[in-house]
Amino acid sequence: MLLGLDTDLWKILLALLLVPLATVGLLNLALRRRGGVGLAWGGVLFVAMAALIAVLLILDKVRL
């Protein structure tokens, strides 16, 4: 294991990064004709999605 961390932690970190990044990327692709998502809105969406995924992962761990 890298740095002695559990593989579940790496999966969580990967989900926290990839889900919001994919969301902003798909919105940029869908809104391509209108110039895509602005830089500020992309950042807001990224942080909001990462927070949502983090809360969902915390709730999942609490239920165990």
N, C-alpha and C positions, 0 to 999 in steps of 0.2 A: 504494500500500500504506500502511496505517496504521502509522505509526512505523517504516516501512521493513522490517517483518517479512514473512516469507514467508507465503503463504496456507496452506501445510501446517501451520505453527505454530498458526495460528488454528483450523484444523480439529481439531488435537490438543487445544487448550485447550477447545474446544467439546465434544469427546467426554469430556474429563476432568470436565466439569461436568454435562453432560446425562445421561450413562448412570447415574451414581449417584443423581442427583436423580429420574430416572424410576423407578429401582428402589425407592427409598424411597416415592415417590408411589404406585406400584402396590401395594406392601405395605400402605400405609395404606388404600388402597381395598379390598384383599382382606380386611383385618382390621378393617373398619369396625365390625362388630357388637361386637367385643371392645375397642373403643376405639382401634384403630390401633396403630401403632408408637410407643413412647414417645419423648420428645425425646432422651434419652441414647442409646437404641438406634438412633434415626434418624441421629444424629451418627456413631456407631460404624460403622453400615452405609455411610454416605456416605464416610467416610474409607477404609474397607476397599475399597469398590468403586473409588474414585479411585486407590488404590494399585495395585489389580489392573490397571486400565486402563493406568496409567502403566508398569507392568512389561511388559505386553503390547506397548505401543507402543515401548518401548526395545528389546525383543527383536526386533520387526519392523524397526526401524532398523538393528540390529546385523547382521542377516542380509543386508542390502543390501550 
